[in-house]
Amino acid sequence: MLPVTPPDFTNSSGIRVETINIHTLGDVIIGGYGTLADKKIQCMFPSLRRQYPFAVAPVMDPYEHIARIERWIESRTVLRYIVTETPVNVPVLIYDIDYGERDGSGDVYATISQKRYKYVAVERTQKQEWTGNAQRPEEAAPQPVAQTYVIVRGDTLWAICRKFYGEPTLCYALAQYNGIKNANLIYTGNTLYIPDKALLKGA
């Protein structure tokens, strides 16, 4: 959750299109498969010296936000790009962040560049026997997939995290993962994404 909500956002989707030239027909367009869109987020991390009525949690030193994002970049952590009250909820990798100060206020302005992430599963069609001194390839580890949970009457994020992770204090990270602004306010019938515990602990 960004401490200051960006004033706008854009989203895109599409396919790759190739043009080939065929004898006697000329140029022909062939539709390919889906592209992985780039997204850039313009945002501000407010200084602790200033109080803005539009700032929301988490409020901390702006360079702590920058350091966290840089750790995600270095560790190639797969995150989720969520725009509340819209259908936008996709996995992404942040690959770059530009930031700096402008007016001496201590506020840090940043541009976060990210690309949509696609999970790739490796399937084996035939088991191979390895003999001799040939090196045996490592088995591909399956990518963790977030399960879903439908909120029922009486649920709290604290209790849900205790049930799924054994650590109720992960409720704040789970709220952030699902784009919930207030960890103490959830609604019956809404669907939660329950990711691997390691993903929440790395957030």
Backbone hydrogen bonds in HBPLUS format (Angstrom, degrees):
<---DONOR---> <-ACCEPTOR-->    atom                        ^
c    i                          cat <-CA-CA->   ^        H-A-AA   ^      H-
h    n   atom  resd res      DA  || num        DHA   H-A  angle D-A-AA Bond
n    s   type  num  typ     dist DA aas  dist angle  dist       angle   num
A0056-VAL N   A0003-PRO O   2.70 MM  53  4.93 169.1  1.71 151.4 155.1     1
A0035-THR N   A0014-GLY O   3.06 MM  21  5.91 156.8  2.12 132.4 135.2     2
A0016-ARG N   A0033-TYR O   2.89 MM  17  5.75 155.9  1.95 149.1 152.2     3
A0032-GLY N   A0016-ARG O   2.60 MM  16  4.92 150.3  1.69 171.8 177.2     4
A0018-GLU N   A0030-ILE O   2.98 MM  12  5.28 171.6  1.99 155.1 156.1     5
A0030-ILE N   A0018-GLU O   2.78 MM  12  5.28 166.7  1.80 162.4 166.7     6
A0020-ILE N   A0028-VAL O   2.92 MM   8  5.38 164.4  1.94 157.1 158.4     7
A0028-VAL N   A0020-ILE O   2.68 MM   8  5.38 153.8  1.75 160.6 170.0     8
A0022-ILE N   A0026-GLY O   2.86 MM   4  5.16 168.2  1.87 138.9 135.9     9
A0025-LEU N   A0022-ILE O   2.96 MM   3  5.32 147.8  2.07 122.4 132.2    10
A0026-GLY N   A0022-ILE O   2.78 MM   4  5.16 154.7  1.84 166.3 157.7    11
A0116-ARG N   A0037-ALA O   3.13 MM  79  5.82 162.6  2.16 158.1 162.6    12
A0039-LYS N   A0114-GLN O   2.77 MM  75  5.31 160.0  1.80 163.1 163.5    13
A0114-GLN N   A0039-LYS O   2.87 MM  75  5.31 163.9  1.90 161.6 165.6    14
A0041-ILE N   A0112-ILE O   2.87 MM  71  5.07 157.8  1.92 141.8 149.0    15
A0112-ILE N   A0041-ILE O   2.90 MM  71  5.07 161.5  1.93 145.2 148.4    16
A0043-CYS N   A0110-ALA O   2.96 MM  67  5.44 169.2  1.98 158.5 160.4    17
A0110-ALA N   A0043-CYS O   2.94 MM  67  5.44 171.4  1.95 151.6 153.0    18
A0045-PHE N   A0108-VAL O   2.73 MM  63  5.09 169.2  1.74 159.5 163.4    19
A0108-VAL N   A0045-PHE O   2.96 MM  63  5.09 175.9  1.96 146.3 147.2    20
A0050-ARG N   A0047-SER O   3.25 MM   3  5.66 165.0  2.27 109.0 113.5    21
A0055-ALA N   A0052-TYR O   3.26 MM   3  5.47 166.4  2.28 109.3 113.4    22
A0064-GLU N   A0061-ASP O   2.90 MM   3  5.39 149.7  1.99 115.3 125.0    23
A0066-ILE N   A0062-PRO O   3.20 MM   4  6.59 157.4  2.25 143.6 149.5    24
A0067-ALA N   A0063-TYR O   2.95 MM   4  6.02 158.6  1.99 135.8 141.5    25
A0068-ARG N   A0064-GLU O   3.00 MM   4  6.20 154.8  2.07 145.1 151.4    26
A0069-ILE N   A0065-HIS O   3.06 MM   4  6.37 162.3  2.09 154.0 158.1    27
A0070-GLU N   A0066-ILE O   2.92 MM   4  6.18 158.1  1.97 152.2 158.8    28
A0071-ARG N   A0067-ALA O   2.97 MM   4  6.22 146.2  2.09 143.4 152.1    29
A0072-TRP N   A0068-ARG O   3.05 MM   4  6.41 152.7  2.13 146.7 153.9    30
A0073-ILE N   A0069-ILE O   2.95 MM   4  6.31 152.0  2.03 148.5 156.3    31
A0074-GLU N   A0070-GLU O   2.96 MM   4  6.18 167.7  1.98 149.9 152.6    32
A0075-SER N   A0071-ARG O   2.91 MM   4  6.02 155.3  1.97 149.5 156.1    33
A0077-THR N   A0072-TRP O   3.04 MM   5  5.07 158.6  2.09 144.9 149.6    34
A0076-ARG N   A0073-ILE O   3.16 MM   3  5.09 154.3  2.23 100.0 107.8    35
A0079-LEU N   A0092-VAL O   2.90 MM  13  5.32 160.7  1.94 162.8 162.9    36
A0092-VAL N   A0079-LEU O   2.82 MM  13  5.32 156.4  1.87 135.2 140.9    37
A0081-TYR N   A0090-VAL O   2.71 MM   9  5.32 163.5  1.74 167.5 166.1    38
A0090-VAL N   A0081-TYR O   3.13 MM   9  5.32 153.4  2.20 136.4 139.5    39
A0083-VAL N   A0088-VAL O   3.17 MM   5  5.51 160.8  2.21 141.2 142.6    40
A0117-TYR N   A0091-PRO O   2.80 MM  26  5.29 174.2  1.80 127.1 129.0    41
A0093-LEU N   A0115-LYS O   2.94 MM  22  5.52 156.3  2.00 153.4 159.8    42
A0115-LYS N   A0093-LEU O   2.95 MM  22  5.52 155.6  2.01 150.7 155.3    43
A0095-TYR N   A0113-SER O   2.99 MM  18  6.01 152.0  2.07 145.1 154.0    44
A0113-SER N   A0096-ASP O   2.90 MM  17  5.13 173.8  1.90 151.4 152.6    45
A0098-ASP N   A0111-THR O   3.02 MM  13  5.19 161.0  2.05 145.3 149.9    46
A0111-THR N   A0098-ASP O   2.75 MM  13  5.19 151.7  1.83 150.7 159.1    47
A0100-GLY N   A0109-TYR O   2.99 MM   9  5.59 141.4  2.14 149.0 160.8    48
A0109-TYR N   A0100-GLY O   2.88 MM   9  5.59 166.1  1.90 168.0 163.5    49
A0147-GLN N   A0194-ILE O   3.03 MM  47  5.07 143.5  2.17 143.4 132.3    50
A0194-ILE N   A0147-GLN O   2.61 MM  47  5.07 178.3  1.61 160.5 160.5    51
A0149-TYR N   A0192-LEU O   2.89 MM  43  5.11 145.0  2.01 143.1 150.8    52
A0192-LEU N   A0149-TYR O   2.70 MM  43  5.11 172.2  1.70 154.6 156.8    53
A0151-ILE N   A0190-ASN O   2.86 MM  39  5.56 168.6  1.87 172.2 171.6    54
A0189-GLY N   A0151-ILE O   2.80 MM  38  5.21 173.3  1.80 139.1 141.3    55
A0155-ASP N   A0152-VAL O   3.07 MM   3  5.76 159.5  2.11 144.2 144.9    56
A0160-ILE N   A0156-THR O   2.92 MM   4  6.19 159.7  1.97 152.5 159.0    57
A0161-CYS N   A0157-LEU O   2.92 MM   4  6.04 160.9  1.96 149.1 152.9    58
A0162-ARG N   A0158-TRP O   3.07 MM   4  6.30 147.6  2.18 140.2 149.5    59
A0163-LYS N   A0159-ALA O   2.93 MM   4  6.15 148.5  2.03 144.8 153.1    60
A0164-PHE N   A0160-ILE O   2.97 MM   4  6.22 164.9  1.99 153.9 156.8    61
A0165-TYR N   A0161-CYS O   2.81 MM   4  5.32 152.5  1.88 135.8 144.8    62
A0166-GLY N   A0161-CYS O   3.13 MM   5  6.46 124.2  2.45 140.3 149.6    63
A0166-GLY N   A0162-ARG O   3.08 MM   4  4.25 130.1  2.34 100.1 111.7    64
A0170-LEU N   A0167-GLU O   3.13 MM   3  5.95 169.4  2.14 124.5 127.6    65
A0171-CYS N   A0168-PRO O   3.09 MM   3  5.88 152.3  2.17 123.8 126.4    66
A0174-LEU N   A0170-LEU O   2.88 MM   4  6.15 156.4  1.93 155.9 163.7    67
A0175-ALA N   A0171-CYS O   2.91 MM   4  6.05 151.6  1.99 140.5 147.9    68
A0176-GLN N   A0172-TYR O   3.06 MM   4  6.30 158.2  2.10 142.9 148.4    69
A0177-TYR N   A0173-ALA O   2.91 MM   4  6.13 155.8  1.97 145.6 152.5    70
A0178-ASN N   A0174-LEU O   3.05 MM   4  6.27 145.8  2.18 144.5 152.6    71
A0180-ILE N   A0175-ALA O   2.76 MM   5  4.80 164.0  1.78 152.5 148.3    72
A0179-GLY N   A0176-GLN O   3.13 MM   3  5.04 162.3  2.17 102.9 107.9    73
A0185-LEU N   A0182-ASN O   3.01 MM   3  5.44 166.2  2.03 120.1 122.1    74
A0190-ASN N   A0187-TYR O   3.20 MM   3  5.87 165.9  2.22 134.7 138.2    75
A0199-LEU N   A0196-ASP O   3.01 MM   3  5.50 134.5  2.22 110.7 122.2    76
A0200-LEU N   A0197-LYS O   3.06 MM   3  5.27 119.8  2.44 101.0 115.3    77
A0201-LYS N   A0197-LYS O   2.97 MM   4  6.27 159.2  2.01 156.5 162.9    78
A0202-GLY N   A0198-ALA O   3.05 MM   4  6.14 133.8  2.28 135.8 146.7    79
A0203-ALA N   A0200-LEU O   3.13 MM   3  5.21 153.6  2.20 101.4 109.5    80
